[in-house]
Amino acid sequence: MTAAARKSAGGRAGLTLAQQRARVAWLFVAPMLVAVILVAAWPLGRTIAFSFTDAYLSDLENWQAVGIANYIALFQDPLWWRAVGTTLLFTIVSVGLETLLGLVIALTLNAHMPGRGLLRAAVLIPWAIPTVISAKMWGWMLHDLYGVVNAMLLKLGLIDAPWAWLAEPRLAFAAVVAVDVWKATPFMALLILAALQVLPREIYQAGKVDGVPPIRMFLRVTLPLIRPALLVAVIFRGLDAMRVFDVIYVLTGNNPATTTMSVYARQQLVDFQDVGYGSAAATSLFLIVAMATAIVITLGRVNVSAAGERR
């Protein structure tokens, strides 16, 4: 169909070409939206509804509405606020390290070198391993008596006695951060590398001819160009880190030093079988993650707009 024919057909239907494309797009997206409603929206709605009740896991049929009593009790619980602080600290430290290491790895993999393809495949191995398996593997490696990490440190003379990596509070937090960084850094490197691959080479050739130092070229050209992809990667990893559960629960269980909001909610729902209170914790986690995402996206847009005005 020619452009004139499409325009004529659109005129007869009373729709512009943009409106027709939007209608077709919604038709394609509709099945996914239905799946999301069935898989995510319905359980989320039930969780929010249960958060206003005194339901218990042993008897979900007999419950009474308690209003916001669960939220009042939750916000007065110091263990909850400790879990919130642990979650935020874990997110900031792990995502920050993963971003820096991912950027270094992506820049290295983007350079022309022998065996670059094999190196790219090797870097993705930690990300390809299921989280529970990698956490269990690291749990064995960090074992205080039989772990290979303590054995290596003792052999090198860096420590005098085995360290309880997964029991001592500070070591436990450092251990879960290290395992998460090892696991998720390839994801960050992959997204950043994809952004680096589409950058125009002419800019770098012109900078090389003009004698621009590589560091200045990176700060003034590369970093601003990959900034949207970097922001997306940080948002995705931040969302995962704020709702982290499996790696921490497998490594340290309900250790208060590493209890995140997800671990806290699971403890209330499963261990204590308090569905109402646990649902309030899960709903609060959802709201905190949603607000954090909105703030990051808003700040990113503001910075992009400000950068555009300065140029």
C-alpha positions in Angstrom: 0.0 0.0 0.0 1.4 3.4 -1.0 1.7 6.4 1.3 -1.2 8.1 -0.4 -3.4 5.0 -0.1 -2.6 4.7 3.6 -3.4 8.4 4.2 -6.7 8.0 2.3 -7.6 4.9 4.4 -6.7 6.7 7.6 -8.8 9.7 6.6 -11.8 7.5 5.9 -11.5 5.9 9.3 -11.0 9.2 10.9 -7.7 8.2 12.4 -4.2 9.5 11.8 -1.3 7.2 11.0 0.0 7.7 14.6 -3.4 6.8 16.0 -3.5 3.6 13.9 0.0 2.6 15.0 -1.0 3.2 18.6 -4.1 1.0 18.2 -2.0 -1.8 16.7 0.5 -1.5 19.4 -2.1 -1.8 22.1 -3.5 -4.9 20.4 0.0 -6.5 20.6 0.5 -5.4 24.2 -2.9 -6.5 25.4 -2.0 -10.3 25.9 1.0 -9.3 27.9 -1.1 -6.9 30.1 -3.6 -9.7 30.7 -0.8 -12.0 31.7 0.6 -9.4 34.1 -2.8 -8.8 35.7 -3.3 -12.6 36.2 0.3 -13.2 37.4 1.2 -10.0 39.3 -1.8 -7.7 39.9 -4.1 -10.3 41.4 -1.6 -11.6 44.0 -0.5 -8.0 44.8 -4.1 -7.0 45.3 -4.7 -9.9 47.7 -1.5 -9.0 49.6 -2.7 -5.4 50.0 -6.1 -6.6 51.1 -4.7 -9.1 53.6 -2.5 -6.3 55.1 -5.7 -4.7 56.6 -6.7 -8.0 58.3 -5.6 -10.2 61.2 -5.5 -13.3 58.9 -3.2 -16.2 59.9 -1.7 -18.8 57.6 -3.3 -21.7 59.5 -6.8 -20.3 58.9 -7.1 -17.9 55.9 -10.9 -18.1 55.9 -11.7 -16.6 59.3 -10.3 -13.2 59.6 -11.4 -9.7 60.6 -10.5 -6.3 59.3 -8.2 -4.3 61.6 -7.7 -1.2 59.5 -4.1 0.1 59.6 -3.2 -1.6 62.8 -0.7 -3.8 61.1 1.1 -0.8 59.5 1.2 1.0 62.9 2.7 -2.0 64.5 5.1 -2.4 61.6 6.4 1.2 61.7 6.9 0.9 65.4 9.0 -2.3 65.1 12.7 -1.5 65.3 13.5 -4.8 63.5 11.6 -3.5 60.5 13.5 -0.3 60.3 16.8 -2.2 60.8 15.7 -4.3 57.8 15.0 -1.2 55.8 18.4 0.3 56.6 20.1 -3.0 55.8 18.3 -3.2 52.4 19.2 0.4 51.5 22.8 -0.1 52.5 23.0 -3.4 50.6 21.5 -1.7 47.5 23.8 1.3 47.6 27.0 -0.7 48.2 26.3 -3.6 45.8 24.9 -1.6 42.9 27.7 1.0 43.2 30.3 -1.7 43.1 28.6 -3.6 40.3 28.3 -0.4 38.2 32.0 0.5 38.6 33.2 -3.0 38.0 30.7 -3.5 35.1 31.9 -0.3 33.5 35.6 -1.4 33.7 34.8 -4.8 32.3 32.6 -3.4 29.5 35.4 -1.0 28.5 37.9 -3.8 28.5 35.7 -6.1 26.5 34.9 -3.3 24.0 38.6 -2.9 23.2 40.1 -4.9 20.3 42.2 -7.7 21.7 42.8 -11.4 20.9 40.3 -13.8 22.4 37.8 -11.1 23.1 34.8 -13.4 22.2 36.0 -16.1 24.6 36.5 -13.6 27.3 33.0 -12.2 26.9 31.6 -15.7 27.2 33.6 -16.4 30.4 32.5 -13.2 32.0 28.9 -14.1 31.7 29.3 -17.4 33.6 28.5 -16.0 37.1 25.3 -14.4 35.7 24.2 -17.6 34.0 24.4 -19.7 37.2 21.1 -19.8 39.1 21.2 -17.5 42.2 20.4 -20.3 44.7 23.1 -22.5 43.3 25.7 -19.8 43.3 24.8 -18.8 46.9 25.0 -22.4 48.1 28.4 -22.7 46.3 29.7 -19.6 48.0 28.3 -20.8 51.3 30.5 -23.9 51.1 33.5 -21.7 50.1 33.0 -19.3 53.0 32.5 -22.1 55.6 34.5 -21.1 58.7 36.1 -24.6 59.1 36.1 -26.3 55.7 35.8 -23.3 53.3 38.4 -22.8 50.6 38.4 -19.0 51.3 39.7 -19.4 54.8 42.1 -22.1 53.7 43.7 -19.7 51.1 43.9 -16.8 53.5 45.5 -19.0 56.1 48.0 -20.3 53.6 48.9 -16.8 52.5 49.3 -15.7 56.1 46.7 -13.0 55.8 44.7 -14.3 58.8 45.8 -16.2 62.0 42.6 -18.1 62.5 39.5 -19.0 60.4 36.9 -16.3 60.1 33.2 -16.9 60.6 32.2 -15.2 57.3 28.5 -16.0 57.6 28.0 -15.6 61.3 29.9 -12.5 62.5 27.7 -9.5 61.6 30.1 -7.3 59.7 31.7 -10.3 57.9 28.2 -11.7 57.0 27.1 -8.4 55.4 30.4 -8.1 53.5 30.0 -11.7 52.3 26.5 -11.3 50.9 27.6 -8.1 49.2 30.6 -9.8 47.6 28.5 -12.7 46.4 25.9 -10.4 44.9 28.6 -8.4 43.2 30.2 -11.5 41.8 26.8 -12.7 40.5 25.3 -9.4 39.1 28.4 -7.6 37.7 28.2 -9.4 34.4 24.7 -8.2 33.9 25.8 -4.6 34.3 28.8 -5.2 32.0 26.5 -6.7 29.3 24.2 -3.7 29.3 27.0 -1.2 29.3 28.9 -3.1 26.6 25.7 -3.0 24.4 25.7 0.8 24.8 29.4 1.1 23.9 29.0 -1.0 20.8 26.6 1.5 19.1 28.7 4.6 19.8 29.9 6.3 16.6 33.6 5.6 16.0 34.0 8.9 14.1 33.9 10.9 17.3 36.8 9.0 18.8 38.8 9.3 15.5 38.2 13.0 15.5 39.2 13.3 19.2 42.4 11.3 18.5 43.3 13.6 15.6 42.7 16.7 17.9 44.9 15.2 20.6 42.2 14.9 23.2 43.4 12.8 26.2 41.7 9.4 26.7 40.4 10.3 30.2 38.9 13.5 29.0 37.4 11.7 26.0 35.8 9.2 28.4 34.4 11.8 30.8 33.2 14.3 28.1 32.1 11.9 25.3 31.7 8.3 26.3 30.1 8.7 29.7 27.4 11.2 28.5 26.5 9.0 25.5 26.1 5.8 27.5 24.4 7.6 30.4 20.8 6.5 29.4 21.8 2.8 29.2 23.8 3.2 32.4 20.7 4.7 34.1 18.5 1.8 32.9 21.1 -0.7 34.2 21.2 1.0 37.6 17.4 1.0 37.9 17.1 -2.7 37.0 19.9 -3.7 39.5 18.5 -1.3 42.1 15.1 -3.0 41.9 16.7 -6.4 42.2 18.9 -5.4 45.1 16.0 -3.7 47.1 13.9 -6.9 46.9 16.8 -9.3 47.3 15.9 -12.5 49.1 17.4 -15.7 47.8 21.1 -15.0 48.0 20.8 -13.6 51.6 18.4 -16.3 52.8 20.5 -19.1 51.5 23.8 -17.7 52.9 22.7 -16.3 56.3 19.1 -17.3 56.9 17.4 -15.0 59.4 20.6 -13.4 60.6 19.6 -9.9 61.9 22.8 -8.4 60.5 21.7 -9.3 56.9 17.9 -9.3 57.2 16.4 -7.3 54.4 12.8 -6.3 53.9 12.0 -9.4 51.8 13.6 -11.7 54.4 11.7 -9.9 57.2 8.4 -10.2 55.3 9.0 -13.9 54.6 9.8 -14.5 58.3 6.5 -12.9 59.4 4.4 -14.7 56.7 6.0 -18.2 56.9 7.8 -18.6 60.2 5.3 -16.7 62.4 2.3 -17.4 60.0 1.0 -13.9 60.5 -0.4 -13.2 57.1 -1.9 -9.8 58.0 1.3 -8.4 59.5 3.5 -10.1 56.9 1.4 -8.7 54.1 1.8 -5.2 55.5 5.6 -5.7 55.4 5.4 -6.9 51.8 3.1 -4.1 50.8 5.5 -1.6 52.4 8.4 -3.1 50.5 6.4 -2.7 47.3 5.7 0.9 48.0 9.3 1.7 48.9 10.6 0.1 45.7 8.1 1.9 43.6 9.0 5.3 45.2 12.7 4.7 44.8 12.2 3.8 41.1 10.1 6.9 40.5 12.7 9.1 42.3 15.6 7.7 40.2 13.7 8.0 36.9 12.7 11.6 37.8 16.2 12.7 38.8 17.6 11.1 35.6 15.2 13.0 33.4 15.9 16.2 35.2 19.6 15.8 34.8 19.2 14.9 31.1 17.1 18.1 30.5 19.6 20.2 32.4 22.5 18.8 30.4 20.6 19.5 27.2 20.0 23.2 28.2 23.7 23.7 29.1 24.6 22.5 25.6 
